[in-house]
Amino acid sequence: MSDWHFGREIKRRPVNLPRAALCFAREIAYPNLDITAYLERLAALASDARPGVIAHTTPAGQAQALAHFLFRDGPLRGNLMGYADPRNSYLNQVLDRGMGIPISLCVIYLAVAAHLNLPAHGVNLPGHFIVGLDSGDGMIYLDPFHGGQQLTLTDCARLVRQTTGYRGPLQPEWLTPAGAPTILNRMLNNLRLIYSQQQNWPYTLAVLERLRLLDPGHPGHLRDLGLVHYQLGHLYPSAQYLDAYAQHNPDAPDLAQIRQQLAPVLARWAQQN
């Protein structure tokens, strides 16, 4: 068992994205996960893909060849039927089951591309994560969730419209490369949403704790930690987090509702002490 931990991984520069993602998978849901074994599987995918990739002489051709190897001819697919399954957000499960959501499939593409020295990066489109790559003749965009197909800017706008309902023009800032912290944050937020909808509070708490490690200054994490601790019956930490949220955000629009919830938490805690 490696001594890698999510909190330490995200402090490294550069952040090793697949290793950090495997760390949070082990810490949240899969305590026996062998991180080294899954990193070796990613390296093996790169080794298997290499002949087909280097047969192309341009970055665009190589990027498309890798996408076809992984998502069209190879082992990975978008999980259309079970999109909300939390396993789609854990790299070990995506590799084991051969199914994932856009961001987890993109992380695998980026990890394999790094082994092959392809200059790929994540693109944090609202509602649908994709891969970008500078071909030397301009940017190309690939959609691992839909078989690794190449996307035009019109396609990107369509994806945003289909997934979010947004009807305006594609915003240039959406196409900027997404760094590892941004990607990890989006993966964890997906899990936070899934587990909270399932009312799986222990797992929601574990996700929130990693989100706070990523962005300790985000005030919403204080609120959410307080509310989840309350759901778990942990009255003292619930009161602490909710009080800290109120102190740090005196003008927050949800503060009145938070205060209504904070009062009974404090009263119940006082009765037990």
Number of C-alpha atoms within 10 A of each C-alpha: 9 9 7 14 15 19 16 13 18 20 13 10 7 10 15 15 20 22 21 23 25 25 26 23 23 19 16 18 15 15 12 9 17 15 22 14 11 18 18 11 15 20 18 14 22 22 13 12 21 19 11 13 24 15 11 14 9 14 21 20 15 21 29 20 22 26 26 19 22 24 23 17 13 15 15 22 23 23 19 12 7 13 15 17 14 18 19 27 26 24 26 24 17 22 19 11 15 19 25 30 27 23 26 26 30 27 25 22 26 21 23 26 25 15 15 19 9 20 14 24 24 25 25 22 21 15 14 19 26 25 30 25 20 16 18 10 9 8 12 20 27 25 25 30 24 16 19 27 16 19 17 13 12 10 13 22 19 17 20 20 18 13 12 12 11 15 11 9 11 17 10 7 10 13 19 14 16 17 15 20 18 15 21 23 16 17 21 23 17 17 23 23 15 17 20 15 11 11 13 15 19 16 19 25 22 17 25 21 17 19 21 18 15 19 13 13 10 12 17 14 20 23 21 19 25 29 25 22 22 20 15 14 13 15 22 17 18 26 24 19 21 26 20 15 23 21 12 12 14 11 10 14 9 12 18 13 9 18 14 10 16 23 13 13 23 16 12 12 17 11 7 8 5
